[in-house]
Amino acid sequence: MTIQTLAILSVMVDSPSDDWYGLELARRADLKSGTIYPALARLEQAGWLSSHWEALDPSLAGRPRRRLYRLTPDGAIRARHALADAHQRIGRSRITAPWLNPGEQPT
Amino acid sequence: MIEVLAGILGVALTSAVLPLFQDELRAWIPFASRRLIRLAARGIPAAHRNRYAEEWSAELRAFDDRKLTAFAWAVRVLLRSLRMRAALQEPDRPAESKAPPQVVLSAAEHVTAPMPPYLADLLERTRRFTWAEVVRDMDDPTIERVEADLAVIEQRFEALITKGRRHCRLSTSPKGTPRKRYAGSKESIHD
């Protein structure tokens, strides 16, 4: 799983029942806007996310309706596992890095 | 005397042309952004095309007056559109970091655009001559580099336009060529 996907999931897991549109999600995940759509598409295709059109009348709102994304119940569980796994792996790689042990120099 | 008259004429012309240029730029950028979005939507499978075209158009509107930021966003969407295509054709692999599959594009789907100089080596090596093919084979660091360049271009344009609005003054070069120079900036636009 890419860092970008993990960043998206970590934002969404914090508020699993919230709806997010792409730009807002990119802003909250501190990702470059415009680059997150492939990750969102992959997650949606795999059933981790669902999406729906914003319920508004564009003529009354004065803007087009947005596509909103939300974690599915299954996706929320899998996302938590993926994030925990990533944290664990990051922690393990730091601990086993040889140059972190006293007396050893990086090669 | 002739130089003075040419200078006055240059000042008069540029002061008339500059607002027109700015108006043209302001009008052109949103058009170009919408065009890029349509182009990006054309690159993804037909079943998803309308949905993403509408989604991206709505996102584009959210930028309001930040037209250059919106343009850079549209370029990023276009750069990622072939990854998008791969993502939509590959339903079961969100958690794997495997390379996207090779995508065969028809001639109609190829996008031609001026190539940034640093991509020349890649272009020469691959001997491919369309932007779409080069983007498809880009690795993440290269895409990050393109995006970083876009951010710099975006900042420069925004700075130039801001300065142009408030502090533009006109000068004449030693050769007599009228040019616009922006206060506090080494950058100038030659007529």
Interface residues (C-beta under 8 A of the other chain):
Chain A: M1 T2 T5 Y21 G22 L23 K32 S33 G34 T35 Y37 P38 A39 A41 R42 L43 Q45 A46 W48 R63 P64 R65 R66 R67 A82
Chain B: H48 R51 Y52 E54 E55 W56 S57 A58 E59 R61 A62 A72 W73 A74 V75 R76 V77 L79 R80 R83 M84 A86 A87 L88 E90 P91 D92 R93 P94 A95 E96 S97 E147
